[in-house]
Amino acid sequence: MPGKPEFADVYVNASQGEGDMRGPWNSDDNFRYVSKAEEFLAMDGADGKPSVQLTAQEKQILQALKQRTRSNPQGNSKTGGDLGMDGSAAQRM
C-alpha cells in the first residue's frame, strides 16, 4: 500500500538524546527531517492521543462481542488451577 502523501517524504527523528546523529539514512534532501518532538507527536492535526474511528456496523459488532465476552461477577467457574486440583492429576502419577 502506498504511504499517505503528507507523510511519505517525512523522516521523523524519534531517537532523541545521547547517540542521536545524522547520517546518509536521514540526510537526503528529498524528505523533510523532523526532530522536535512537538512537531511529530500529532502530525495529522489531531491531539496526538490514540483514537479509533468505527463505522456504525463495526460499533454494532463490537457491542455484540462485548455482550458475549463479559464476565459474570456472580459466577464461580472452574479455572485451570481448579481443574488440576481435583486429584485426577495426582492419581495418574
Backbone torsions as a table, in degrees:
resi	resn	phi	psi	omega
1	MET	NA	138.7	177.9
2	PRO	-71.2	152.1	177.6
3	GLY	-72.8	165.2	175.7
4	LYS	-69.1	127.3	-174.6
5	PRO	-53.4	-37.6	-177.2
6	GLU	-69.7	-14.3	179.5
7	PHE	-117.3	-6.8	-173.6
8	ALA	-62.1	-29.0	-177.9
9	ASP	-110.7	27.3	-179.5
10	VAL	-109.7	131.9	171.3
11	TYR	-108.3	116.2	-179.7
12	VAL	-96.9	118.2	178.4
13	ASN	-86.4	89.2	-179.6
14	ALA	-87.2	-3.9	179.3
15	SER	-93.1	83.3	-178.7
16	GLN	-91.4	146.4	174.1
17	GLY	106.5	-160.3	-176.2
18	GLU	-57.9	135.0	-180.0
19	GLY	88.7	-6.9	178.5
20	ASP	-66.4	131.1	-179.7
21	MET	-152.8	164.1	174.9
22	ARG	-104.1	145.0	178.6
23	GLY	-151.8	-171.0	-178.1
24	PRO	-60.4	-26.6	-179.2
25	TRP	-72.6	-19.0	-178.6
26	ASN	-136.2	26.4	-179.4
27	SER	-120.8	6.5	-178.1
28	ASP	-65.8	138.9	179.0
29	ASP	-73.7	-7.3	-177.0
30	ASN	-86.0	2.3	176.9
31	PHE	-138.2	162.5	179.0
32	ARG	-92.2	123.3	-179.4
33	TYR	-90.4	121.2	-179.3
34	VAL	-116.7	120.0	-176.3
35	SER	-119.2	-25.1	-179.2
36	LYS	-80.4	126.0	-176.3
37	ALA	-53.9	-37.5	-178.1
38	GLU	-61.7	-26.6	-177.6
39	GLU	-80.4	-23.1	-176.0
40	PHE	-116.5	0.0	179.5
41	LEU	-66.3	-37.8	-179.9
42	ALA	-134.2	66.7	-174.1
43	MET	-67.0	-22.0	-176.5
44	ASP	-91.5	8.7	178.8
45	GLY	88.8	-2.4	178.7
46	ALA	-84.1	-163.8	-176.3
47	ASP	-90.7	-1.6	179.5
48	GLY	87.3	-3.4	178.9
49	LYS	-94.1	150.2	179.5
50	PRO	-65.8	140.0	177.8
51	SER	-149.4	158.8	-178.8
52	VAL	-130.8	134.5	175.7
53	GLN	-107.8	118.1	-178.8
54	LEU	-111.4	145.4	172.9
55	THR	-75.9	168.0	178.5
56	ALA	-60.2	-39.5	179.5
57	GLN	-66.3	-41.0	178.7
58	GLU	-64.5	-37.6	176.6
59	LYS	-63.5	-40.8	179.0
60	GLN	-63.9	-43.4	178.8
61	ILE	-63.5	-42.4	179.6
62	LEU	-63.3	-40.6	178.1
63	GLN	-64.4	-39.8	178.1
64	ALA	-64.6	-41.7	177.4
65	LEU	-62.5	-42.2	179.2
66	LYS	-59.1	-42.2	179.4
67	GLN	-67.6	-41.6	-178.0
68	ARG	-67.8	-32.3	-171.4
69	THR	-107.5	8.1	-178.4
70	ARG	-69.6	152.5	179.3
71	SER	-80.5	154.9	175.0
72	ASN	-111.2	102.5	-177.2
73	PRO	-60.9	-23.3	178.9
74	GLN	-88.5	-8.7	-177.7
75	GLY	-72.9	157.3	178.9
76	ASN	-135.8	58.9	-176.9
77	SER	-69.9	150.0	175.1
78	LYS	-77.1	139.0	175.7
79	THR	-99.1	173.9	176.2
80	GLY	-58.4	-38.2	178.1
81	GLY	-64.6	-41.7	178.1
82	ASP	-62.4	-42.8	-178.3
83	LEU	-64.3	-35.7	179.3
84	GLY	-73.0	-16.9	-177.4
85	MET	-92.4	5.3	-176.3
86	ASP	-77.4	-0.5	176.9
87	GLY	96.4	-20.1	-176.7
88	SER	-66.4	-34.8	179.5
89	ALA	-66.6	-40.4	-179.1
90	ALA	-67.8	-34.7	-178.9
91	GLN	-68.8	-28.4	-179.2
92	ARG	-76.7	-15.8	-175.7
93	MET	-82.3	NA	NA
